[in-house]
Amino acid sequence: MCMITQIEKIKIMNTKEKINESQKLKKNAINLLSKAIAKIILKFRLSRTEILNALDEQLVLEAKKQDPDATNVTIAIRTGINRRYIPAYLKGESPKTSPDKLATILEDLRWTAHRYYNSNKITKVGHFRTFQSICEQRAAGMLTYQAILDELVKRGNIKDLGHKVEILELRHTTFKDDISYTNITAKQINRTVNTIIFNLDINLSDERRVQRTIYSSQINPVNFNKLHTDIKSKISEYNTDITNLLLSYEESVAIGTYPEYGVAFLEYQNEE
């Protein structure tokens, strides 16, 4: 009969603790990444469906880029994506998905308003060619017409006039300024990720790109505004120096000739 010694028991317990700690850290990392994506989706009113499709596409393209000889089956295993979709993603053809409910409702409202009302206004409540009937047809069993009304009013797509609703903005995403800021945000996140991954693959510290975070958890929040002002002043000095340094390396070529290379400053405050 095999007997487990006390030392062996301790080793097993320690191994289990390490595994549990590793799983906990992994889960925390996934939660943080998911929270960041969720904030972006809600802030810029992006389509969850489009985000998920784009994620799958980029997973496939990145897997193929890292291993050009990988077969579709191999890519499917590495990404967890159904292998039937791999060829389409590699060709830049996203699989067909169900259209956004609110976008469909808005388009139906526009068509009905101009076809039957000859204006940009439509009767709100009723069982035929009304805002209510369109919502109940397009989102049956999912959302009430009142909930859809509240969301479209909040988005600035329509205006509630009481007995009627007025179509104000057909686009269901964001305004131009929001779209521009979305692109800026995406680029900043992508730059950060590129630097982190690059540094993970470099063994020599001198060859790693600048990646520094300086922080404190002993500053009273009442002083944050003043600290913010002081940080901006200090960064302005560095900004001038860094700009001049980059200019000293530039060549007399057209903008966009070479890949971007630069430094990003980020002031942050951790929030739940």
Order of alpha helices (4+ residues) and beta strands (2+ residues): alpha-alpha-alpha-alpha-alpha-beta-alpha-alpha-beta-beta-alpha-alpha
